[in-house]
Amino acid sequence: MVKKMEDKQVLVIDDYCEHRIKPKLIRDVKTEAILVFARTALERFFKKFDKEDTELVLENEECTDYVYGSLRNLLKDLQKHVVNVDYLIELIQNAKKYPQSIELRRVAKYEEPLIVYYDAMAKRMEYHFPEKITAVPEFIVMCVLCIWFIEEEKTSSMYPFLEKYDILEIIDRFEKYARNSPDDKKKLFSQMQKVSIDVVEVLKNVKYKFNPDRKSKIRKNR
């Protein structure tokens, strides 16, 4: 939501975030993009779940309580410290809507690396899921976090709240369920892992180059 400051005639945009942790270095923005991806996916998953009373993937009650309880708490932490895609979309739209606002243009340019990195991940998700087919977004989120922070050994020091969550344990709960499931579900979880690996690989290979004439765009449906 854009708000007009009457005294200074400056347009500012709500970032949907209470205490944002914003990297100062370009090299750390890819980690921010990973977390924007995680927040956005979890928000959409739980919004759909709470609205439609969708059945959860895991069937064991104790396992379900631990996994989805952890995911809800993770989402709350992400909402406090990381923006989501709605903020990026609104920022771009309003920078175009109010071209006279120097402040909006400045913020849009400042956020451009994040937009570029997030959009690369969104496009890859769109490639894997061109239509609304069966997916396990919450499992993809955990796999992406695992690959980035554990396998790729990217630092999470800027986001200390991540230390509260045992990513490997949560993934293990999903994998144990998959191992005891019919072949179709085993294949589904295997596919989610492959998608996660591919999305992270795409992000790793994206290079941001400052371009004063670049017009920011972002995928709206991921």
QUIMO-V665263 format. One record per residue. N is the residue number from 1. RES is the residue in three letters. D_FIRST is the distance of its C-alpha to the first C-alpha in Angstrom with 2 decimals. Layout:
# QUIMO-V665263
((N RES D_FIRST) (N RES D_FIRST))
This chain:
# QUIMO-V665263
((1 MET 0.00) (2 VAL 3.77) (3 LYS 6.43) (4 LYS 9.98) (5 MET 12.76) (6 GLU 15.60) (7 ASP 18.40) (8 LYS 17.77) (9 GLN 15.73) (10 VAL 13.57) (11 LEU 10.04) (12 VAL 8.36) (13 ILE 5.66) (14 ASP 5.42) (15 ASP 8.40) (16 TYR 9.04) (17 CYS 12.37) (18 GLU 14.60) (19 HIS 17.27) (20 ARG 16.70) (21 ILE 19.98) (22 LYS 19.69) (23 PRO 22.98) (24 LYS 24.41) (25 LEU 26.81) (26 ILE 26.23) (27 ARG 28.79) (28 ASP 26.68) (29 VAL 23.52) (30 LYS 25.20) (31 THR 25.37) (32 GLU 21.66) (33 ALA 21.23) (34 ILE 23.62) (35 LEU 21.58) (36 VAL 18.28) (37 PHE 20.49) (38 ALA 21.88) (39 ARG 18.71) (40 THR 17.27) (41 ALA 20.73) (42 LEU 21.35) (43 GLU 18.12) (44 ARG 19.01) (45 PHE 22.63) (46 PHE 22.32) (47 LYS 19.91) (48 LYS 22.59) (49 PHE 25.37) (50 ASP 24.25) (51 LYS 23.60) (52 GLU 26.75) (53 ASP 29.01) (54 THR 29.89) (55 GLU 32.97) (56 LEU 32.62) (57 VAL 34.63) (58 LEU 36.78) (59 GLU 39.36) (60 ASN 40.87) (61 GLU 39.27) (62 GLU 39.79) (63 CYS 38.39) (64 THR 35.40) (65 ASP 34.61) (66 TYR 34.84) (67 VAL 32.90) (68 TYR 30.00) (69 GLY 29.96) (70 SER 29.63) (71 LEU 26.87) (72 ARG 24.80) (73 ASN 25.38) (74 LEU 24.57) (75 LEU 21.20) (76 LYS 20.50) (77 ASP 21.55) (78 LEU 19.49) (79 GLN 16.31) (80 LYS 17.29) (81 HIS 18.19) (82 VAL 16.78) (83 VAL 13.48) (84 ASN 13.32) (85 VAL 13.27) (86 ASP 9.90) (87 TYR 8.53) (88 LEU 11.30) (89 ILE 10.84) (90 GLU 7.35) (91 LEU 8.89) (92 ILE 11.95) (93 GLN 10.79) (94 ASN 9.05) (95 ALA 12.08) (96 LYS 14.20) (97 LYS 12.60) (98 TYR 12.92) (99 PRO 16.15) (100 GLN 17.21) (101 SER 14.77) (102 ILE 17.06) (103 GLU 14.69) (104 LEU 12.27) (105 ARG 15.57) (106 ARG 16.96) (107 VAL 14.33) (108 ALA 14.53) (109 LYS 18.27) (110 TYR 18.27) (111 GLU 16.57) (112 GLU 18.84) (113 PRO 21.54) (114 LEU 19.31) (115 ILE 18.01) (116 VAL 21.67) (117 TYR 22.97) (118 TYR 20.55) (119 ASP 21.03) (120 ALA 24.77) (121 MET 24.66) (122 ALA 22.59) (123 LYS 25.08) (124 ARG 27.93) (125 MET 26.67) (126 GLU 26.40) (127 TYR 29.96) (128 HIS 31.26) (129 PHE 29.46) (130 PRO 29.33) (131 GLU 29.46) (132 LYS 28.53) (133 ILE 31.60) (134 THR 32.58) (135 ALA 30.84) (136 VAL 30.42) (137 PRO 26.99) (138 GLU 27.49) (139 PHE 30.81) (140 ILE 29.42) (141 VAL 26.92) (142 MET 29.85) (143 CYS 32.07) (144 VAL 29.62) (145 LEU 29.29) (146 CYS 33.07) (147 ILE 33.83) (148 TRP 31.56) (149 PHE 32.42) (150 ILE 35.92) (151 GLU 37.54) (152 GLU 36.00) (153 GLU 36.15) (154 LYS 32.83) (155 THR 32.14) (156 SER 29.68) (157 SER 30.50) (158 MET 27.00) (159 TYR 25.85) (160 PRO 28.66) (161 PHE 27.14) (162 LEU 28.27) (163 GLU 31.81) (164 LYS 31.52) (165 TYR 31.55) (166 ASP 34.73) (167 ILE 33.46) (168 LEU 37.03) (169 GLU 37.91) (170 ILE 34.98) (171 ILE 35.92) (172 ASP 39.53) (173 ARG 38.80) (174 PHE 37.29) (175 GLU 40.22) (176 LYS 42.82) (177 TYR 41.45) (178 ALA 41.56) (179 ARG 45.14) (180 ASN 46.29) (181 SER 44.58) (182 PRO 45.99) (183 ASP 46.00) (184 ASP 43.06) (185 LYS 40.76) (186 LYS 42.34) (187 LYS 41.52) (188 LEU 37.92) (189 PHE 37.39) (190 SER 39.29) (191 GLN 37.05) (192 MET 33.91) (193 GLN 35.58) (194 LYS 36.43) (195 VAL 32.90) (196 SER 31.65) (197 ILE 34.33) (198 ASP 33.49) (199 VAL 29.74) (200 VAL 30.54) (201 GLU 33.28) (202 VAL 31.01) (203 LEU 28.57) (204 LYS 31.61) (205 ASN 32.76) (206 VAL 29.62) (207 LYS 30.04) (208 TYR 27.40) (209 LYS 28.76) (210 PHE 27.07) (211 ASN 26.90) (212 PRO 25.66) (213 ASP 25.56) (214 ARG 23.72) (215 LYS 20.85) (216 SER 18.54) (217 LYS 18.27) (218 ILE 17.45) (219 ARG 18.69) (220 LYS 16.36) (221 ASN 18.98) (222 ARG 19.90))
